[in-house]
């Protein structure tokens, strides 16, 4: 039986690399959606909503372009960093970045990643929460890290898979979810839609 055509609703190099790592064949079709946080929306509800919206938007675009004759399944994902109930997006300036790093320094925060798989008839999504602890950061470390250029496009202002990983003293949960795509949960989710990687459940 021919398995569905998989589309990744993202151009994130990290998500593409992780999905390829598991042996999935897929096409990238990024979804341009409004990522504003709604009034009184929790971080969990926020990432859950965005992952589904990205997948549904990409599915509609793929159907319109008639990308495949096979059944389409779109994988959407969204990651956000939360500290003391505050959602930390990508830093808008150096001052914004310094504020984020000062908050996270020596403290525990959460990284929430939602994954959503959407077909013409089905929507399934889940949120994975990981606790991350930062070491105490000096102002020099914060300034030097900004100069590397890594924090500018990262939620929460750091990349755990890059230079920012040296700030993480402890982690409880999924490392890959913090990177942007939880491998365990993604494999199980795609298997439910009949999509297989190198090694499938």
MDTraj code that builds the backbone (N, CA, C; nanometers):
import mdtraj as md
import numpy as np

residues = "UNK UNK UNK UNK UNK UNK UNK UNK UNK UNK UNK UNK UNK UNK UNK UNK UNK UNK UNK UNK UNK UNK UNK UNK UNK UNK UNK UNK UNK UNK UNK UNK UNK UNK UNK UNK UNK UNK UNK UNK UNK UNK UNK UNK UNK UNK UNK UNK UNK UNK UNK UNK UNK UNK UNK UNK UNK UNK UNK UNK UNK UNK UNK UNK UNK UNK UNK UNK UNK UNK UNK UNK UNK UNK UNK UNK UNK UNK UNK UNK UNK UNK UNK UNK UNK UNK UNK UNK UNK UNK UNK UNK UNK UNK UNK UNK UNK UNK UNK UNK UNK UNK UNK UNK UNK UNK UNK UNK UNK UNK UNK UNK UNK UNK UNK UNK UNK UNK UNK UNK UNK UNK UNK UNK UNK UNK UNK UNK UNK UNK UNK UNK UNK UNK UNK UNK UNK UNK UNK UNK UNK UNK UNK UNK UNK UNK UNK UNK UNK UNK UNK UNK UNK UNK UNK UNK UNK UNK UNK UNK UNK UNK UNK UNK UNK UNK UNK UNK UNK UNK UNK UNK UNK UNK UNK UNK UNK UNK UNK UNK UNK UNK UNK UNK UNK UNK UNK UNK UNK UNK UNK UNK UNK UNK UNK UNK UNK UNK UNK UNK UNK".split()
xyz = np.array([
    [0.0830, -0.1192, 0.0000],
    [0.0000, 0.0000, 0.0000],
    [0.0879, 0.1263, 0.0000],
    [0.0586, 0.2216, -0.0883],
    [0.1357, 0.3449, -0.0974],
    [0.1073, 0.4338, 0.0228],
    [0.2137, 0.4791, 0.0879],
    [0.1912, 0.5642, 0.2042],
    [0.1657, 0.7078, 0.1607],
    [0.1026, 0.7860, 0.2471],
    [0.0709, 0.9245, 0.2124],
    [0.1960, 1.0072, 0.1841],
    [0.1764, 1.1170, 0.1143],
    [0.2829, 1.2128, 0.0879],
    [0.2981, 1.3026, 0.2098],
    [0.4200, 1.3113, 0.2625],
    [0.4449, 1.3926, 0.3817],
    [0.4965, 1.5309, 0.3426],
    [0.4372, 1.6319, 0.4026],
    [0.4809, 1.7706, 0.3838],
    [0.5164, 1.8284, 0.5203],
    [0.6291, 1.8957, 0.5272],
    [0.6698, 1.9651, 0.6497],
    [0.6367, 2.1127, 0.6334],
    [0.5527, 2.1646, 0.7220],
    [0.5088, 2.3042, 0.7126],
    [0.6129, 2.3967, 0.7760],
    [0.7351, 2.3884, 0.7266],
    [0.8450, 2.4659, 0.7856],
    [0.9637, 2.4670, 0.6908],
    [1.0442, 2.5714, 0.7013],
    [1.1735, 2.5746, 0.6324],
    [1.2874, 2.5734, 0.7341],
    [1.2554, 2.5431, 0.8605],
    [1.3569, 2.5412, 0.9650],
    [1.4638, 2.4365, 0.9341],
    [1.5897, 2.4778, 0.9234],
    [1.6965, 2.3804, 0.8976],
    [1.7028, 2.2722, 1.0048],
    [1.6706, 2.3100, 1.1292],
    [1.6772, 2.2136, 1.2385],
    [1.5682, 2.1072, 1.2238],
    [1.4458, 2.1503, 1.1946],
    [1.3364, 2.0540, 1.1793],
    [1.3583, 1.9646, 1.0569],
    [1.4065, 2.0236, 0.9496],
    [1.4333, 1.9459, 0.8283],
    [1.5390, 1.8390, 0.8559],
    [1.6451, 1.8771, 0.9265],
    [1.7533, 1.7821, 0.9564],
    [1.7050, 1.6689, 1.0464],
    [1.6240, 1.7025, 1.1483],
    [1.5750, 1.5999, 1.2410],
    [1.4793, 1.5034, 1.1723],
    [1.3921, 1.5555, 1.0849],
    [1.2983, 1.4691, 1.0144],
    [1.3725, 1.3782, 0.9166],
    [1.4726, 1.4328, 0.8497],
    [1.5547, 1.3535, 0.7570],
    [1.6344, 1.2466, 0.8322],
    [1.6766, 1.2809, 0.9523],
    [1.7558, 1.1889, 1.0351],
    [1.6821, 1.0576, 1.0595],
    [1.5485, 1.0658, 1.0676],
    [1.4677, 0.9462, 1.0927],
    [1.4310, 0.8714, 0.9641],
    [1.4716, 0.9265, 0.8492],
    [1.4479, 0.8561, 0.7243],
    [1.3186, 0.8895, 0.6535],
    [1.2543, 0.9998, 0.6923],
    [1.1284, 1.0368, 0.6263],
    [1.1568, 1.1105, 0.4962],
    [1.0765, 1.0790, 0.3952],
    [1.0802, 1.1517, 0.2686],
    [0.9707, 1.2584, 0.2757],
    [1.0053, 1.3834, 0.2480],
    [0.9063, 1.4898, 0.2637],
    [0.9388, 1.6086, 0.1753],
    [0.8388, 1.6922, 0.1564],
    [0.8519, 1.8191, 0.0860],
    [0.8293, 1.9315, 0.1867],
    [0.9043, 2.0394, 0.1744],
    [0.8858, 2.1546, 0.2635],
    [0.7902, 2.2560, 0.2002],
    [0.6940, 2.2984, 0.2778],
    [0.6004, 2.4006, 0.2334],
    [0.5695, 2.4891, 0.3537],
    [0.6520, 2.5927, 0.3774],
    [0.6327, 2.6762, 0.4961],
    [0.4996, 2.7495, 0.4923],
    [0.4427, 2.7678, 0.6095],
    [0.3131, 2.8348, 0.6226],
    [0.3336, 2.9721, 0.6842],
    [0.2860, 3.0735, 0.6166],
    [0.2971, 3.2102, 0.6669],
    [0.1683, 3.2445, 0.7413],
    [0.1748, 3.2423, 0.8740],
    [0.0563, 3.2699, 0.9544],
    [0.0866, 3.3785, 1.0573],
    [-0.0175, 3.4374, 1.1119],
    [-0.0029, 3.5353, 1.2193],
    [0.0318, 3.4603, 1.3481],
    [0.1472, 3.4920, 1.4061],
    [0.1922, 3.4205, 1.5254],
    [0.1724, 3.5019, 1.6527],
    [0.0830, 3.5996, 1.6478],
    [0.0539, 3.6794, 1.7666],
    [-0.0142, 3.5942, 1.8733],
    [0.0184, 3.6225, 1.9976],
    [-0.0455, 3.5529, 2.1101],
    [-0.1819, 3.6168, 2.1353],
    [-0.2842, 3.5348, 2.1501],
    [-0.4182, 3.5857, 2.1763],
    [-0.4314, 3.6308, 2.3216],
    [-0.5259, 3.7156, 2.3482],
    [-0.5494, 3.7633, 2.4851],
    [-0.5825, 3.6468, 2.5769],
    [-0.5150, 3.6411, 2.6911],
    [-0.5371, 3.5370, 2.7926],
    [-0.5055, 3.3964, 2.7429],
    [-0.4267, 3.3843, 2.6356],
    [-0.3918, 3.2525, 2.5830],
    [-0.2708, 3.1975, 2.6581],
    [-0.2807, 3.0740, 2.7053],
    [-0.1672, 3.0110, 2.7740],
    [-0.0617, 2.9713, 2.6717],
    [0.0596, 2.9506, 2.7187],
    [0.1684, 2.9101, 2.6291],
    [0.1373, 2.7764, 2.5625],
    [0.0788, 2.6842, 2.6386],
    [0.0439, 2.5531, 2.5837],
    [-0.0610, 2.5660, 2.4730],
    [-0.1643, 2.6451, 2.4995],
    [-0.2684, 2.6663, 2.3977],
    [-0.2103, 2.7375, 2.2753],
    [-0.1168, 2.8266, 2.2997],
    [-0.0552, 2.9041, 2.1916],
    [0.0215, 2.8143, 2.0941],
    [0.1130, 2.7320, 2.1463],
    [0.1917, 2.6469, 2.0559],
    [0.1041, 2.5398, 1.9905],
    [0.0033, 2.4910, 2.0644],
    [-0.0900, 2.3922, 2.0098],
    [-0.1657, 2.4522, 1.8910],
    [-0.2160, 2.5731, 1.9079],
    [-0.2912, 2.6403, 1.8016],
    [-0.2037, 2.6686, 1.6799],
    [-0.0813, 2.7162, 1.7040],
    [0.0062, 2.7511, 1.5920],
    [0.0511, 2.6291, 1.5118],
    [0.0817, 2.5196, 1.5797],
    [0.1244, 2.3986, 1.5075],
    [0.0134, 2.3494, 1.4149],
    [-0.1101, 2.3493, 1.4654],
    [-0.2237, 2.3064, 1.3835],
    [-0.2478, 2.4049, 1.2693],
    [-0.2428, 2.5347, 1.2994],
    [-0.2667, 2.6367, 1.1970],
    [-0.1629, 2.6286, 1.0854],
    [-0.0358, 2.6077, 1.1214],
    [0.0689, 2.5937, 1.0195],
    [0.0410, 2.4735, 0.9294],
    [0.0058, 2.3603, 0.9920],
    [-0.0202, 2.2383, 0.9150],
    [-0.1419, 2.2552, 0.8243],
    [-0.2480, 2.3141, 0.8765],
    [-0.3696, 2.3309, 0.7968],
    [-0.3484, 2.4301, 0.6820],
    [-0.2719, 2.5360, 0.7077],
    [-0.2426, 2.6347, 0.6034],
    [-0.1606, 2.5715, 0.4914],
    [-0.0594, 2.4934, 0.5289],
    [0.0247, 2.4266, 0.4291],
    [-0.0550, 2.3209, 0.3520],
    [-0.1454, 2.2509, 0.4208],
    [-0.2290, 2.1511, 0.3531],
    [-0.3161, 2.2168, 0.2473],
    [-0.3775, 2.3286, 0.2824],
    [-0.4628, 2.3995, 0.1866],
    [-0.3819, 2.4461, 0.0654],
    [-0.2595, 2.4953, 0.0902],
    [-0.1735, 2.5416, -0.0187],
    [-0.1305, 2.4252, -0.1074],
    [-0.0992, 2.3113, -0.0467],
    [-0.0575, 2.1933, -0.1231],
    [-0.1715, 2.1411, -0.2095],
    [-0.2921, 2.1412, -0.1548],
    [-0.4078, 2.0962, -0.2311],
    [-0.4359, 2.1899, -0.3479],
    [-0.4192, 2.3196, -0.3222],
    [-0.4435, 2.4185, -0.4272],
    [-0.3425, 2.4033, -0.5413],
    [-0.2168, 2.3727, -0.5030],
    [-0.1116, 2.3554, -0.6037],
    [-0.1112, 2.2151, -0.6640],
    [-0.1944, 2.1256, -0.6072],
    [-0.2014, 1.9860, -0.6526],
    [-0.0609, 1.9241, -0.6548],
    [0.0059, 1.9319, -0.5398],
    [0.1437, 1.8853, -0.5303],
    [0.1586, 1.7347, -0.5476],
    [0.0551, 1.6595, -0.5157],
    [0.0661, 1.5142, -0.5232],
    [-0.0696, 1.4514, -0.5511],
    [-0.0654, 1.3357, -0.6170],
    [-0.1877, 1.2596, -0.6399],
    [-0.2197, 1.1710, -0.5197],
    [-0.1204, 1.1552, -0.4333],
    [-0.1404, 1.0716, -0.3144],
    [-0.2093, 1.1516, -0.2036],
    [-0.2549, 1.0783, -0.1014],
    [-0.3101, 1.1452, 0.0161],
    [-0.2009, 1.2307, 0.0789],
    [-0.2370, 1.3488, 0.1263],
    [-0.1401, 1.4400, 0.1863],
    [-0.1515, 1.4395, 0.3380],
    [-0.0363, 1.4362, 0.4037],
    [-0.0298, 1.4548, 0.5487],
    [0.0732, 1.5644, 0.5744],
    [0.0324, 1.6661, 0.6492],
    [0.1221, 1.7783, 0.6770],
    [0.1610, 1.7785, 0.8243],
    [0.2901, 1.7935, 0.8488],
    [0.3419, 1.8019, 0.9847],
    [0.3741, 1.9476, 1.0164],
    [0.3090, 1.9995, 1.1184],
    [0.3370, 2.1351, 1.1649],
    [0.3969, 2.1304, 1.3046],
    [0.4775, 2.2291, 1.3374],
    [0.5385, 2.2327, 1.4701],
    [0.5628, 2.3757, 1.5124],
    [0.5561, 2.3977, 1.6427],
    [0.5867, 2.5304, 1.6945],
    [0.6529, 2.5155, 1.8311],
    [0.7517, 2.5985, 1.8562],
    [0.8265, 2.5929, 1.9824],
    [0.8292, 2.7304, 2.0470],
    [0.8063, 2.7333, 2.1767],
    [0.8186, 2.8600, 2.2484],
    [0.8864, 2.8365, 2.3835],
    [0.9483, 2.9414, 2.4322],
    [1.0171, 2.9382, 2.5613],
    [0.9334, 3.0168, 2.6613],
    [0.9162, 2.9604, 2.7802],
    [0.8310, 3.0226, 2.8813],
    [0.9077, 3.0379, 3.0126],
    [0.9029, 3.1577, 3.0672],
    [0.9617, 3.1819, 3.1991],
    [0.8609, 3.2579, 3.2836],
    [0.8245, 3.2000, 3.3967],
    [0.7319, 3.2652, 3.4898],
    [0.6033, 3.3080, 3.4179],
    [0.5516, 3.2162, 3.3365],
    [0.4272, 3.2367, 3.2602],
    [0.4386, 3.3408, 3.1489],
    [0.5597, 3.3870, 3.1203],
    [0.5813, 3.4821, 3.0108],
    [0.6371, 3.4082, 2.8891],
    [0.5728, 3.4263, 2.7746],
    [0.6211, 3.3663, 2.6506],
    [0.7347, 3.4522, 2.5959],
    [0.8497, 3.3895, 2.5727],
    [0.9667, 3.4598, 2.5211],
    [0.9851, 3.4243, 2.3743],
    [0.9590, 3.5195, 2.2870],
    [0.9774, 3.4971, 2.1441],
    [1.1208, 3.5220, 2.1020],
    [1.1398, 3.5534, 1.9745],
    [1.2730, 3.5872, 1.9258],
    [1.3070, 3.7290, 1.9721],
    [1.4303, 3.7516, 2.0147],
    [1.4659, 3.8857, 2.0632],
    [1.4526, 3.9898, 1.9529],
    [1.3903, 4.1017, 1.9855],
    [1.3678, 4.2085, 1.8883],
    [1.4837, 4.3078, 1.8813],
    [1.5722, 4.3007, 1.9806],
    [1.6867, 4.3919, 1.9859],
    [1.7882, 4.3352, 2.0840],
    [1.9047, 4.3966, 2.0894],
    [2.0056, 4.3532, 2.1857],
    [1.9538, 4.3723, 2.3285],
    [1.8841, 4.4818, 2.3522],
    [1.8308, 4.5099, 2.4859],
    [1.7274, 4.4036, 2.5252],
    [1.6452, 4.3660, 2.4295],
    [1.5454, 4.2620, 2.4531],
    [1.6140, 4.1297, 2.4860],
    [1.7206, 4.0994, 2.4128],
    [1.7973, 3.9766, 2.4351],
    [1.8609, 3.9749, 2.5745],
    [1.9211, 4.0867, 2.6123],
    [1.9838, 4.0968, 2.7450],
    [1.8792, 4.0741, 2.8536],
    [1.7600, 4.1296, 2.8349],
    [1.6516, 4.1114, 2.9308],
    [1.6144, 3.9643, 2.9437],
    [1.6056, 3.8946, 2.8292],
    [1.5725, 3.7512, 2.8310],
    [1.6803, 3.6708, 2.9032],
    [1.8056, 3.6926, 2.8665],
    [1.9149, 3.6158, 2.9257],
    [1.9275, 3.6418, 3.0761],
    [1.8994, 3.7647, 3.1168],
    [1.9042, 3.7992, 3.2587],
    [1.7949, 3.7244, 3.3348],
    [1.6784, 3.7100, 3.2722],
    [1.5692, 3.6334, 3.3334],
    [1.6052, 3.4859, 3.3467],
    [1.6638, 3.4306, 3.2392],
    [1.6913, 3.2866, 3.2365],
    [1.8148, 3.2481, 3.3176],
    [1.9041, 3.3424, 3.3381],
    [2.0304, 3.3163, 3.4076],
    [2.0091, 3.2560, 3.5467],
    [2.0682, 3.1382, 3.5685],
    [2.0612, 3.0721, 3.6988],
    [1.9247, 3.0183, 3.7353],
    [1.8328, 3.0145, 3.6401],
    [1.6941, 2.9759, 3.6682],
    [1.6475, 2.8593, 3.5814],
    [1.5294, 2.8080, 3.6157],
    [1.4638, 2.7040, 3.5367],
    [1.3564, 2.7682, 3.4500],
    [1.3471, 2.7243, 3.3248],
    [1.2380, 2.7674, 3.2370],
    [1.1826, 2.6472, 3.1631],
    [1.0752, 2.6677, 3.0923],
    [1.0139, 2.5595, 3.0157],
    [1.0242, 2.5893, 2.8657],
    [1.0440, 2.4834, 2.7890],
    [1.0348, 2.4915, 2.6438],
    [0.9166, 2.4046, 2.6017],
    [0.8208, 2.4661, 2.5351],
    [0.7017, 2.3945, 2.4895],
    [0.7082, 2.3790, 2.3384],
    [0.6987, 2.2562, 2.2910],
    [0.6937, 2.2296, 2.1479],
    [0.5679, 2.1508, 2.1181],
    [0.4907, 2.1991, 2.0219],
    [0.3720, 2.1258, 1.9772],
    [0.3984, 2.0692, 1.8392],
    [0.3535, 1.9461, 1.8166],
    [0.3569, 1.8875, 1.6832],
    [0.2130, 1.8546, 1.6439],
    [0.1824, 1.8771, 1.5166],
    [0.0478, 1.8502, 1.4664],
    [0.0577, 1.7828, 1.3309],
    [-0.0174, 1.6757, 1.3134],
    [-0.0279, 1.6086, 1.1842],
    [-0.1704, 1.6265, 1.1348],
    [-0.1832, 1.6715, 1.0118],
    [-0.3137, 1.7057, 0.9559],
    [-0.3297, 1.6407, 0.8183],
    [-0.4415, 1.5739, 0.7982],
    [-0.4789, 1.5232, 0.6662],
    [-0.6129, 1.5853, 0.6301],
    [-0.6713, 1.5418, 0.5195],
    [-0.7992, 1.5989, 0.4784],
    [-0.9105, 1.5633, 0.5767],
    [-0.8920, 1.4535, 0.6504],
    [-0.9991, 1.4047, 0.7377],
    [-0.9630, 1.4011, 0.8861],
    [-0.8386, 1.4301, 0.9195],
    [-0.7963, 1.4082, 1.0587],
    [-0.6963, 1.5141, 1.1040],
    [-0.7058, 1.5504, 1.2323],
    [-0.6101, 1.6410, 1.2960],
    [-0.5685, 1.5800, 1.4295],
    [-0.4381, 1.5627, 1.4488],
    [-0.3870, 1.5148, 1.5771],
    [-0.2704, 1.6025, 1.6185],
    [-0.2692, 1.6417, 1.7448],
    [-0.1620, 1.7288, 1.7926],
    [-0.1343, 1.7021, 1.9396],
    [-0.0128, 1.7327, 1.9804],
    [0.0220, 1.7235, 2.1224],
    [0.1311, 1.8233, 2.1553],
    [0.1384, 1.8574, 2.2842],
    [0.2379, 1.9527, 2.3329],
    [0.3362, 1.8799, 2.4241],
    [0.4637, 1.9000, 2.3989],
    [0.5697, 1.8377, 2.4792],
    [0.6370, 1.9476, 2.5610],
    [0.6455, 1.9276, 2.6911],
    [0.7031, 2.0283, 2.7808],
    [0.8363, 1.9775, 2.8361],
    [0.9391, 2.0599, 2.8245],
    [1.0717, 2.0246, 2.8748],
    [1.1198, 2.1334, 2.9706],
    [1.1698, 2.0918, 3.0861],
    [1.2279, 2.1860, 3.1822],
    [1.3764, 2.2014, 3.1529],
    [1.4215, 2.3254, 3.1482],
    [1.5621, 2.3550, 3.1182],
    [1.6175, 2.4490, 3.2255],
    [1.7366, 2.4160, 3.2747],
    [1.8035, 2.5011, 3.3737],
    [1.9252, 2.5671, 3.3104],
    [1.9409, 2.6974, 3.3329],
    [2.0577, 2.7721, 3.2867],
    [2.1555, 2.7923, 3.4012],
    [2.2837, 2.7934, 3.3689],
    [2.3830, 2.8348, 3.4672],
    [2.3734, 2.9858, 3.4856],
    [2.4451, 3.0378, 3.5854],
    [2.4504, 3.1820, 3.6051],
    [2.5338, 3.2436, 3.4935],
    [2.4790, 3.3424, 3.4255],
    [2.5494, 3.4037, 3.3131],
    [2.6079, 3.5389, 3.3514],
    [2.7301, 3.5647, 3.3048],
    [2.7904, 3.6960, 3.3253],
    [2.7486, 3.7887, 3.2113],
    [2.7615, 3.9180, 3.2324],
    [2.7266, 4.0135, 3.1277],
    [2.8179, 3.9957, 3.0066],
    [2.9413, 3.9534, 3.0297],
    [3.0339, 3.9286, 2.9187],
    [2.9867, 3.8104, 2.8347],
    [2.9443, 3.7034, 2.9009],
    [2.8943, 3.5868, 2.8268],
    [2.7719, 3.6235, 2.7438],
    [2.6834, 3.7025, 2.8021],
    [2.5622, 3.7438, 2.7301],
    [2.5986, 3.8278, 2.6083],
    [2.6882, 3.9237, 2.6267],
    [2.7308, 4.0088, 2.5164],
    [2.8038, 3.9311, 2.4081],
    [2.8939, 3.8418, 2.4492],
    [2.9693, 3.7612, 2.3529],
    [2.8757, 3.6701, 2.2732],
    [2.7755, 3.6152, 2.3417],
    [2.6828, 3.5239, 2.2735],
    [2.6028, 3.5988, 2.1668],
    [2.5596, 3.7192, 2.1984],
    [2.4851, 3.7991, 2.0997],
    [2.5697, 3.8237, 1.9750],
    [2.6974, 3.8482, 1.9952],
    [2.7875, 3.8790, 1.8835],
    [2.8062, 3.7599, 1.7888],
    [2.7785, 3.6390, 1.8344],
    [2.7922, 3.5214, 1.7468],
    [2.6837, 3.5193, 1.6383],
    [2.5742, 3.5928, 1.6608],
    [2.4644, 3.5937, 1.5645],
    [2.3646, 3.4803, 1.5829],
    [2.3928, 3.3889, 1.6745],
    [2.3034, 3.2739, 1.6929],
    [2.1686, 3.3088, 1.7568],
    [2.1632, 3.3980, 1.8548],
    [2.0366, 3.4184, 1.9267],
    [1.9266, 3.4880, 1.8479],
    [1.9633, 3.5602, 1.7417],
    [1.8686, 3.6522, 1.6784],
    [1.7413, 3.5876, 1.6253],
    [1.7488, 3.4634, 1.5782],
    [1.6286, 3.4003, 1.5209],
    [1.5783, 3.2841, 1.6050],
    [1.6129, 3.2844, 1.7344],
    [1.5755, 3.1741, 1.8224],
    [1.4747, 3.2188, 1.9280],
    [1.3689, 3.1409, 1.9444],
    [1.2742, 3.1662, 2.0532],
    [1.3492, 3.1579, 2.1855],
    [1.3266, 3.2556, 2.2713],
    [1.3970, 3.2573, 2.3987],
    [1.5381, 3.3093, 2.3892],
    [1.5845, 3.3366, 2.2663],
    [1.7162, 3.3963, 2.2486],
    [1.8334, 3.3013, 2.2536],
    [1.8100, 3.1691, 2.2448],
    [1.9245, 3.0772, 2.2449],
    [1.8932, 2.9508, 2.1653],
    [2.0005, 2.8866, 2.1180],
    [1.9871, 2.7592, 2.0488],
    [2.0599, 2.6518, 2.1261],
    [1.9859, 2.5543, 2.1772],
    [2.0473, 2.4507, 2.2611],
    [2.1403, 2.3618, 2.1804],
    [2.1126, 2.3488, 2.0501],
    [2.1940, 2.2619, 1.9655],
    [2.3215, 2.3318, 1.9180],
    [2.3340, 2.4608, 1.9523],
    [2.4509, 2.5380, 1.9098],
    [2.5317, 2.5858, 2.0279],
    [2.5821, 2.7081, 2.0150],
    [2.6678, 2.7661, 2.1187],
    [2.5922, 2.7791, 2.2506],
    [2.4620, 2.8093, 2.2428],
    [2.3816, 2.8277, 2.3633],
    [2.3711, 2.7038, 2.4501],
    [2.4037, 2.5889, 2.3932],
    [2.3988, 2.4644, 2.4711],
    [2.4924, 2.4655, 2.5904],
    [2.5971, 2.5487, 2.5849],
    [2.6928, 2.5515, 2.6961],
    [2.6364, 2.6208, 2.8199],
    [2.5209, 2.6870, 2.8041],
    [2.4577, 2.7524, 2.9182],
    [2.3650, 2.6584, 2.9948],
    [2.3302, 2.5444, 2.9351],
    [2.2311, 2.4530, 2.9938],
    [2.2988, 2.3603, 3.0933],
    [2.2635, 2.3765, 3.2203],
    [2.3254, 2.2938, 3.3251],
    [2.2481, 2.1650, 3.3494],
    [2.1189, 2.1638, 3.3123],
    [2.0349, 2.0465, 3.3380],
    [1.9130, 2.0528, 3.2471],
    [1.8612, 1.9348, 3.2127],
    [1.7430, 1.9286, 3.1272],
    [1.6576, 1.8096, 3.1696],
    [1.5283, 1.8319, 3.1795],
    [1.4348, 1.7253, 3.2153],
    [1.3244, 1.7209, 3.1100],
    [1.3317, 1.6227, 3.0209],
    [1.2343, 1.6119, 2.9128],
    [1.3030, 1.5733, 2.7840],
    [1.2576, 1.6305, 2.6727],
    [1.3081, 1.5955, 2.5403],
    [1.4056, 1.7004, 2.4877],
    [1.5307, 1.6599, 2.4705],
    [1.6298, 1.7495, 2.4115],
    [1.5866, 1.7910, 2.2711],
    [1.5387, 1.6947, 2.1932],
    [1.5029, 1.7235, 2.0539],
    [1.3811, 1.8147, 2.0438],
    [1.2931, 1.8099, 2.1425],
    [1.1801, 1.9028, 2.1441],
    [1.2300, 2.0456, 2.1616],
    [1.3348, 2.0637, 2.2418],
    [1.3924, 2.1969, 2.2607],
    [1.4571, 2.2448, 2.1306],
    [1.5190, 2.1526, 2.0576],
    [1.5774, 2.1868, 1.9275],
    [1.4672, 2.2283, 1.8300],
    [1.3488, 2.1634, 1.8403],
    [1.2377, 2.2027, 1.7535],
    [1.1489, 2.0917, 1.7028],
    [1.1929, 1.9638, 1.7221],
    [1.1092, 1.8527, 1.6756],
    [1.1375, 1.7289, 1.7600],
    [1.0461, 1.6920, 1.8498],
    [1.0684, 1.5751, 1.9361],
    [1.0623, 1.4458, 1.8543],
    [1.1726, 1.3729, 1.8494],
    [1.1808, 1.2559, 1.7609],
    [1.0862, 1.1438, 1.8026],
    [1.0817, 1.1143, 1.9300],
    [0.9967, 1.0044, 1.9793],
    [0.8505, 1.0289, 1.9460],
    [0.8008, 1.1447, 1.9841],
    [0.6591, 1.1759, 1.9632],
    [0.6256, 1.1920, 1.8143],
    [0.7183, 1.2480, 1.7371],
    [0.6946, 1.2651, 1.5936],
    [0.6828, 1.1308, 1.5235],
    [0.7712, 1.0379, 1.5595],
    [0.7667, 0.9037, 1.5002],
    [0.6335, 0.8352, 1.5283],
    [0.5876, 0.8428, 1.6530],
    [0.4600, 0.7807, 1.6895],
    [0.3437, 0.8468, 1.6164],
    [0.3474, 0.9802, 1.6061],
    [0.2391, 1.0531, 1.5423],
    [0.2301, 1.0196, 1.3932],
    [0.3425, 1.0224, 1.3242],
    [0.3404, 0.9950, 1.1804],
    [0.3027, 0.8502, 1.1509],
    [0.3395, 0.7599, 1.2410],
    [0.3022, 0.6197, 1.2227],
    [0.1502, 0.6026, 1.2231],
    [0.0815, 0.6847, 1.3036],
    [-0.0655, 0.6779, 1.3078],
    [-0.1274, 0.7150, 1.1733],
    [-0.0534, 0.7930, 1.0940],
    [-0.1014, 0.8354, 0.9631],
    [-0.0460, 0.7470, 0.8499],
    [0.0218, 0.6382, 0.8899],
    [0.0725, 0.5439, 0.7911],
    [0.2017, 0.5871, 0.7246],
    [0.2767, 0.6761, 0.7885],
    [0.4017, 0.7244, 0.7303],
    [0.5194, 0.6627, 0.8069],
    [0.6095, 0.5993, 0.7324],
    [0.7187, 0.5235, 0.7922],
    [0.8541, 0.5892, 0.7673],
    [0.9430, 0.5794, 0.8658],
    [1.0811, 0.6225, 0.8516],
    [1.1692, 0.5000, 0.8373],
    [1.2984, 0.5144, 0.8729],
    [1.3894, 0.4008, 0.8668],
    [1.3422, 0.2871, 0.9580],
    [1.3062, 0.3257, 1.0801],
    [1.2608, 0.2284, 1.1801],
    [1.1296, 0.2806, 1.2360],
    [1.0197, 0.2114, 1.2073],
    [0.8893, 0.2593, 1.2511],
    [0.8286, 0.1655, 1.3527],
    [0.7443, 0.2177, 1.4413],
    [0.6782, 0.1344, 1.5439],
    [0.5934, 0.0257, 1.4798],
])
top = md.Topology()
chain = top.add_chain()
for i, resn in enumerate(residues, 1):
    res = top.add_residue(resn, chain, resSeq=i)
    for name in ("N", "CA", "C"):
        top.add_atom(name, md.element.get_by_symbol(name[0]), res)
traj = md.Trajectory(xyz[None], top)
